[in-house]
Amino acid sequence: ELELRKGQANDSLHHLRMALAEKSVLFRTELWHASSQSQTTWAWGKINAIELMVKKHAAVYRACQRAMISLGADEDNLVRYR
């Protein structure tokens, strides 16, 4: 169970990093170069959708942290997944 939670935490971190990178790219490419209100609205819609993904993956990661603590993970693992 602990190994599964560590894997799930790693997956969540990976998805979190990818979503944040995509959000950053959207800011630089779509939002800054939007020349009309409709383009700006569309870009913000995509950015907000990615923000929901970020929050979802962060919540999964926090749940994994709590589960690892309750499963009695050693100090090294708790430091790594803090």
C-alpha beads as a LAMMPS data file, in Angstrom:
LAMMPS data file: protein, C-alpha beads

82 atoms
81 bonds

1 atom types
1 bond types

-500.0 500.0 xlo xhi
-500.0 500.0 ylo yhi
-500.0 500.0 zlo zhi

Masses

1 110.0

Atoms # bond

1 1 1 0.000 0.000 0.000
2 1 1 2.807 2.417 0.859
3 1 1 4.573 1.734 -2.448
4 1 1 1.325 2.346 -4.321
5 1 1 0.870 5.669 -2.546
6 1 1 4.444 6.685 -3.379
7 1 1 3.785 5.871 -7.026
8 1 1 0.544 7.804 -6.959
9 1 1 2.301 10.782 -5.365
10 1 1 4.986 10.696 -8.056
11 1 1 2.328 10.546 -10.780
12 1 1 0.504 13.486 -9.216
13 1 1 3.704 15.521 -9.059
14 1 1 4.425 14.752 -12.708
15 1 1 0.919 15.792 -13.794
16 1 1 1.151 18.888 -11.613
17 1 1 4.434 19.945 -13.222
18 1 1 3.056 19.350 -16.719
19 1 1 -0.119 21.341 -16.022
20 1 1 1.856 24.261 -14.588
21 1 1 4.150 24.240 -17.616
22 1 1 1.157 24.229 -19.960
23 1 1 -0.417 27.092 -18.021
24 1 1 2.787 29.090 -18.308
25 1 1 2.972 28.486 -22.058
26 1 1 -0.636 29.574 -22.491
27 1 1 0.071 32.821 -20.670
28 1 1 3.043 33.532 -22.919
29 1 1 1.575 32.438 -26.233
30 1 1 -2.195 32.830 -26.150
31 1 1 -3.008 35.465 -23.567
32 1 1 -0.268 37.969 -24.291
33 1 1 -0.865 37.788 -28.036
34 1 1 -4.653 37.994 -27.864
35 1 1 -5.789 40.929 -29.960
36 1 1 -9.505 40.841 -29.217
37 1 1 -11.801 40.318 -26.272
38 1 1 -13.000 36.975 -27.648
39 1 1 -9.425 35.688 -27.927
40 1 1 -8.692 36.882 -24.396
41 1 1 -11.850 35.213 -23.069
42 1 1 -10.963 31.966 -24.864
43 1 1 -7.420 32.040 -23.463
44 1 1 -8.664 32.660 -19.916
45 1 1 -11.098 29.772 -20.310
46 1 1 -8.239 27.419 -21.165
47 1 1 -6.092 28.797 -18.337
48 1 1 -8.922 28.326 -15.831
49 1 1 -9.467 24.744 -17.032
50 1 1 -5.785 23.998 -16.468
51 1 1 -5.970 25.615 -13.029
52 1 1 -8.723 23.138 -12.124
53 1 1 -6.391 20.307 -13.173
54 1 1 -3.635 21.792 -11.016
55 1 1 -5.958 21.886 -8.009
56 1 1 -7.100 18.300 -8.652
57 1 1 -3.562 16.922 -8.846
58 1 1 -2.511 18.915 -5.780
59 1 1 -5.446 17.451 -3.836
60 1 1 -4.478 13.915 -4.890
61 1 1 -0.902 14.585 -3.800
62 1 1 -2.040 15.868 -0.393
63 1 1 -4.229 12.781 0.039
64 1 1 -1.203 10.599 -0.741
65 1 1 0.836 12.461 1.856
66 1 1 -1.810 11.890 4.511
67 1 1 -2.107 8.218 3.557
68 1 1 1.666 7.722 3.744
69 1 1 1.709 9.262 7.216
70 1 1 -1.118 7.009 8.386
71 1 1 0.636 3.971 6.867
72 1 1 3.714 4.723 8.947
73 1 1 6.125 5.867 6.251
74 1 1 9.684 6.373 7.472
75 1 1 11.216 9.824 7.924
76 1 1 13.136 9.696 4.615
77 1 1 9.944 9.181 2.644
78 1 1 8.083 11.834 4.588
79 1 1 10.852 14.350 3.900
80 1 1 10.863 13.457 0.207
81 1 1 7.083 13.795 -0.113
82 1 1 6.521 16.805 2.115

Bonds

1 1 1 2
2 1 2 3
3 1 3 4
4 1 4 5
5 1 5 6
6 1 6 7
7 1 7 8
8 1 8 9
9 1 9 10
10 1 10 11
11 1 11 12
12 1 12 13
13 1 13 14
14 1 14 15
15 1 15 16
16 1 16 17
17 1 17 18
18 1 18 19
19 1 19 20
20 1 20 21
21 1 21 22
22 1 22 23
23 1 23 24
24 1 24 25
25 1 25 26
26 1 26 27
27 1 27 28
28 1 28 29
29 1 29 30
30 1 30 31
31 1 31 32
32 1 32 33
33 1 33 34
34 1 34 35
35 1 35 36
36 1 36 37
37 1 37 38
38 1 38 39
39 1 39 40
40 1 40 41
41 1 41 42
42 1 42 43
43 1 43 44
44 1 44 45
45 1 45 46
46 1 46 47
47 1 47 48
48 1 48 49
49 1 49 50
50 1 50 51
51 1 51 52
52 1 52 53
53 1 53 54
54 1 54 55
55 1 55 56
56 1 56 57
57 1 57 58
58 1 58 59
59 1 59 60
60 1 60 61
61 1 61 62
62 1 62 63
63 1 63 64
64 1 64 65
65 1 65 66
66 1 66 67
67 1 67 68
68 1 68 69
69 1 69 70
70 1 70 71
71 1 71 72
72 1 72 73
73 1 73 74
74 1 74 75
75 1 75 76
76 1 76 77
77 1 77 78
78 1 78 79
79 1 79 80
80 1 80 81
81 1 81 82
